[in-house]
Amino acid sequence: MIQWQEDITVYLHREPVDFRKAINGLSVIVQDTMSLSPFEKALFVFCNRKRTQLKVLYWDETGFALWQKRLERDKFKWPRHWDSDPVVIDHEQWQWLLRGFDITQLKPHKALFYQDVA
């Protein structure tokens, strides 16, 4: 997994996003819907409707990068009710979210072990 700097700001887009969107479409959401600059030193995190996938958009000073994670089972514990919009979380909460913890209830995803893909 990519290790992002601990001082990076993490913004969660609360509403589900059409995952056919790529860098250009997600950048427009950051700028127009979230009212943020996609060139900011930050991670912009999006979730699909089923909450089984995440996309992370970020600017690395030379261009945009897009990272994606798909769960084979279970769902991300996506915050639906939060004091701010967009949701801003810290590095530790980001790590918890990726590991499957509900930020408020702290319940992890079950670890999966497979032998092959087919």
N, C-alpha and C positions, 0 to 999 in steps of 0.2 A: 504494500500500500504506500501511497505517496505520503511523505511526512512534511506537512506544511508548518511554517514558523508559528510558534506559540502566540506571538503578538498580532497575528492576522485577524481581522474582523470577519465574522461569518454571518451572512445574511440568509435567512430562509424565506423563500417566497411561499406564503401560506397556502395559496390556492393551487390545485393540481394544474399541471402544464401538459400540453400535447407533446409527447416525446418524439414526434417527427421533427420538432424544432431543433435546430443545431445552433452553432455559435451566433450567427446573425440574428435569428429569431429570439434567442434568449437575451442577447445584448439589448435588443429593442425593449423587451420586458423590463430589464434592469433600469433602463433609462426612462421609459415612458410610464410604466406601471408602478415601479418601486421608487421612482424619482431619485435615483442614485446614478453615479457615474460608473459605467462598466470598466473604466480605466483605473479605478481606485484600487489600492492594495487591499484586496478583500476576496473572499470566496462568496459566490452567489449560488445558492443551492436550491434546486427545484426537484419536485417529486411528481410522479405520475398519479393518475386517479386511483389506481389499485394500491398505491403506496409500496410497491415492490421494487421500484427503481428510483435512483437519485441521479441527477446530473449536476455537476459542479463546473461553473464557468469562472475563469479567472484570467487576468491580464498579467503576463510575466515580464513586462517591460520590452518585449520584442514581438509580442503577438498574443492573441487569445489562445487559451487552452481549454479543452473540454474533457472532463473526467466523468465516468459513469460507473455506477455499481448496481448490480441486479441481484436480488435475493432469490434463491431457489425455493425457499419455503419462508413462511412468516411474512410480516410486513414491518415497515419502518414505523416507529411511534412518532408520527408527525404531529407537531403542536397545532391544534385547531383554535385554541383560545389562548391568547397571549396579550400582554399589556401594550406591545408596540406592533406596528405593521410598517415595514417588514420586521420579522422576528430577528433579533440580534442575540446570538449566543456566543459564549466564550469557547476557547480551544478545548477545554475539558468537556464541556457539554457536547461539542462537535464530535469528539472521540466517543463519548457515550452513545450518541445517536448512531454513529457508524457501527458500533458494536452491538446495537440492538436494544439499548436501554431506553425506556421511557424517561425522559428528562425529569419528570415529576414522580414517577413510581419506581424507576430503576429496575426493570425486568428485562434481562438480556434475551437475545435470540438463542435458540438451541444450536449447538455446534453440529454441523453435518459432516459426515465422512463417507465418501464414495470411492469405489474401486475403478469405475470407468464411466464414460459419458453416454454410451449407447446401451 
